[in-house]
Amino acid sequence: MRLKLEPPLDPAAYEFVHPVRVRFAETDAMGIVHHASYLPYLEETRVAYLRAIDRPYAQLRADGIDFTVLEAYVRYRQPLRFDEVVDVHLLVGELTRMTYQLGYLLTVDGEVRATAVTVHGCVSPEGRPVRPPAWLHEHVRSTARRRSTD
């Protein structure tokens, strides 16, 4: 298991937030979001984050790199319900020679509903492991510097 990141419960600790509205199709008969629906929320937020830092996923793929999910962990604290707007907060965690981790905090009106971590590997179009790109190393260093000065 590569997962090491413990997502903070304070939204201020996160560098990015993306709102997601819960759709009816994602809920059960009681109007509660099914546990499997959380993973697409995380994915949508990752893609929005990459776009926000000027690294849209389509460009990464055109450059010959994919970020594959190696591990995913979600801690469900309180249920999400139909039509709620969920703020999915994201921060970049540890970057190793071959992987990186992202932490997430899911809140509704400031109330913590879940935390999550995903571990990603970088792969070529053929699915072979490759080292993370230099820009990712620089991005992780710069976000770590910003966090340490806050």
Contacts in CASP RR format, 6 or more apart in sequence:
PFRMAT RR
TARGET T0000
AUTHOR 0000-0000-0000
METHOD contacts of the structure
MODEL  1
MRLKLEPPLDPAAYEFVHPVRVRFAETDAMGIVHHASYLPYLEETRVAYL
RAIDRPYAQLRADGIDFTVLEAYVRYRQPLRFDEVVDVHLLVGELTRMTY
QLGYLLTVDGEVRATAVTVHGCVSPEGRPVRPPAWLHEHVRSTARRRSTD
1 71 0 8 1.000
2 70 0 8 1.000
2 71 0 8 1.000
2 99 0 8 1.000
2 101 0 8 1.000
2 119 0 8 1.000
3 71 0 8 1.000
3 73 0 8 1.000
3 101 0 8 1.000
3 117 0 8 1.000
3 119 0 8 1.000
4 94 0 8 1.000
4 101 0 8 1.000
5 93 0 8 1.000
5 94 0 8 1.000
5 101 0 8 1.000
5 102 0 8 1.000
5 103 0 8 1.000
5 117 0 8 1.000
7 91 0 8 1.000
7 103 0 8 1.000
7 104 0 8 1.000
7 105 0 8 1.000
7 115 0 8 1.000
7 116 0 8 1.000
7 117 0 8 1.000
8 14 0 8 1.000
8 91 0 8 1.000
8 105 0 8 1.000
9 105 0 8 1.000
9 112 0 8 1.000
9 115 0 8 1.000
11 17 0 8 1.000
11 87 0 8 1.000
11 89 0 8 1.000
11 105 0 8 1.000
11 107 0 8 1.000
11 110 0 8 1.000
13 91 0 8 1.000
13 105 0 8 1.000
13 147 0 8 1.000
14 89 0 8 1.000
14 90 0 8 1.000
14 91 0 8 1.000
14 105 0 8 1.000
15 90 0 8 1.000
15 91 0 8 1.000
15 92 0 8 1.000
15 143 0 8 1.000
15 146 0 8 1.000
15 147 0 8 1.000
16 45 0 8 1.000
16 48 0 8 1.000
16 49 0 8 1.000
16 52 0 8 1.000
16 89 0 8 1.000
16 90 0 8 1.000
16 91 0 8 1.000
17 87 0 8 1.000
17 88 0 8 1.000
17 89 0 8 1.000
17 90 0 8 1.000
18 44 0 8 1.000
18 45 0 8 1.000
18 48 0 8 1.000
18 49 0 8 1.000
18 87 0 8 1.000
18 88 0 8 1.000
18 90 0 8 1.000
19 85 0 8 1.000
19 86 0 8 1.000
19 87 0 8 1.000
19 88 0 8 1.000
20 41 0 8 1.000
20 44 0 8 1.000
20 45 0 8 1.000
20 85 0 8 1.000
20 86 0 8 1.000
20 88 0 8 1.000
21 83 0 8 1.000
21 84 0 8 1.000
21 85 0 8 1.000
21 86 0 8 1.000
22 33 0 8 1.000
22 37 0 8 1.000
22 80 0 8 1.000
22 81 0 8 1.000
22 82 0 8 1.000
22 83 0 8 1.000
22 84 0 8 1.000
22 85 0 8 1.000
22 86 0 8 1.000
23 82 0 8 1.000
24 31 0 8 1.000
24 82 0 8 1.000
24 83 0 8 1.000
26 33 0 8 1.000
26 34 0 8 1.000
26 37 0 8 1.000
26 82 0 8 1.000
27 33 0 8 1.000
27 34 0 8 1.000
27 81 0 8 1.000
27 82 0 8 1.000
28 34 0 8 1.000
31 81 0 8 1.000
31 82 0 8 1.000
32 79 0 8 1.000
32 80 0 8 1.000
32 81 0 8 1.000
33 79 0 8 1.000
33 80 0 8 1.000
33 81 0 8 1.000
33 82 0 8 1.000
35 74 0 8 1.000
35 76 0 8 1.000
38 74 0 8 1.000
38 76 0 8 1.000
38 80 0 8 1.000
38 106 0 8 1.000
38 114 0 8 1.000
38 116 0 8 1.000
39 72 0 8 1.000
39 74 0 8 1.000
41 86 0 8 1.000
41 88 0 8 1.000
41 106 0 8 1.000
42 72 0 8 1.000
42 74 0 8 1.000
42 88 0 8 1.000
42 102 0 8 1.000
42 104 0 8 1.000
42 116 0 8 1.000
42 118 0 8 1.000
44 88 0 8 1.000
45 88 0 8 1.000
45 90 0 8 1.000
45 104 0 8 1.000
46 67 0 8 1.000
46 90 0 8 1.000
46 102 0 8 1.000
46 118 0 8 1.000
47 57 0 8 1.000
49 90 0 8 1.000
50 56 0 8 1.000
50 57 0 8 1.000
50 60 0 8 1.000
51 57 0 8 1.000
53 139 0 8 1.000
55 135 0 8 1.000
60 66 0 8 1.000
60 67 0 8 1.000
61 125 0 8 1.000
63 133 0 8 1.000
64 124 0 8 1.000
64 125 0 8 1.000
65 122 0 8 1.000
65 123 0 8 1.000
65 124 0 8 1.000
65 130 0 8 1.000
65 133 0 8 1.000
66 122 0 8 1.000
66 123 0 8 1.000
66 124 0 8 1.000
66 125 0 8 1.000
66 127 0 8 1.000
67 120 0 8 1.000
67 121 0 8 1.000
67 122 0 8 1.000
67 123 0 8 1.000
68 120 0 8 1.000
68 121 0 8 1.000
68 122 0 8 1.000
68 123 0 8 1.000
68 127 0 8 1.000
69 118 0 8 1.000
69 119 0 8 1.000
69 120 0 8 1.000
70 99 0 8 1.000
70 119 0 8 1.000
70 120 0 8 1.000
70 121 0 8 1.000
71 117 0 8 1.000
71 118 0 8 1.000
71 119 0 8 1.000
72 116 0 8 1.000
72 117 0 8 1.000
72 118 0 8 1.000
72 119 0 8 1.000
73 116 0 8 1.000
73 117 0 8 1.000
73 118 0 8 1.000
74 114 0 8 1.000
74 115 0 8 1.000
74 116 0 8 1.000
75 114 0 8 1.000
75 115 0 8 1.000
75 116 0 8 1.000
76 113 0 8 1.000
76 114 0 8 1.000
77 112 0 8 1.000
77 113 0 8 1.000
77 114 0 8 1.000
77 115 0 8 1.000
78 111 0 8 1.000
78 112 0 8 1.000
78 113 0 8 1.000
78 114 0 8 1.000
79 113 0 8 1.000
80 86 0 8 1.000
80 106 0 8 1.000
80 108 0 8 1.000
80 113 0 8 1.000
80 114 0 8 1.000
84 108 0 8 1.000
85 108 0 8 1.000
86 106 0 8 1.000
86 107 0 8 1.000
86 108 0 8 1.000
86 113 0 8 1.000
87 106 0 8 1.000
87 107 0 8 1.000
87 108 0 8 1.000
87 110 0 8 1.000
88 104 0 8 1.000
88 105 0 8 1.000
88 106 0 8 1.000
89 104 0 8 1.000
89 105 0 8 1.000
89 106 0 8 1.000
89 107 0 8 1.000
90 102 0 8 1.000
90 103 0 8 1.000
90 104 0 8 1.000
91 102 0 8 1.000
91 103 0 8 1.000
91 143 0 8 1.000
92 100 0 8 1.000
92 101 0 8 1.000
92 102 0 8 1.000
92 103 0 8 1.000
92 139 0 8 1.000
92 140 0 8 1.000
92 143 0 8 1.000
93 100 0 8 1.000
93 101 0 8 1.000
93 102 0 8 1.000
93 103 0 8 1.000
93 140 0 8 1.000
94 100 0 8 1.000
94 101 0 8 1.000
95 101 0 8 1.000
95 132 0 8 1.000
95 136 0 8 1.000
95 137 0 8 1.000
95 140 0 8 1.000
97 131 0 8 1.000
97 132 0 8 1.000
98 121 0 8 1.000
98 122 0 8 1.000
98 129 0 8 1.000
98 131 0 8 1.000
98 132 0 8 1.000
99 119 0 8 1.000
99 120 0 8 1.000
99 121 0 8 1.000
99 122 0 8 1.000
99 132 0 8 1.000
100 119 0 8 1.000
100 120 0 8 1.000
100 121 0 8 1.000
100 132 0 8 1.000
100 136 0 8 1.000
100 140 0 8 1.000
101 117 0 8 1.000
101 118 0 8 1.000
101 119 0 8 1.000
101 120 0 8 1.000
102 117 0 8 1.000
102 118 0 8 1.000
102 120 0 8 1.000
103 115 0 8 1.000
103 116 0 8 1.000
103 117 0 8 1.000
103 118 0 8 1.000
104 114 0 8 1.000
104 115 0 8 1.000
104 116 0 8 1.000
104 117 0 8 1.000
104 118 0 8 1.000
105 112 0 8 1.000
105 114 0 8 1.000
105 115 0 8 1.000
106 112 0 8 1.000
106 113 0 8 1.000
106 114 0 8 1.000
106 115 0 8 1.000
106 116 0 8 1.000
107 113 0 8 1.000
121 129 0 8 1.000
121 132 0 8 1.000
122 129 0 8 1.000
122 130 0 8 1.000
122 131 0 8 1.000
122 132 0 8 1.000
122 133 0 8 1.000
122 136 0 8 1.000
123 129 0 8 1.000
123 130 0 8 1.000
124 130 0 8 1.000
END
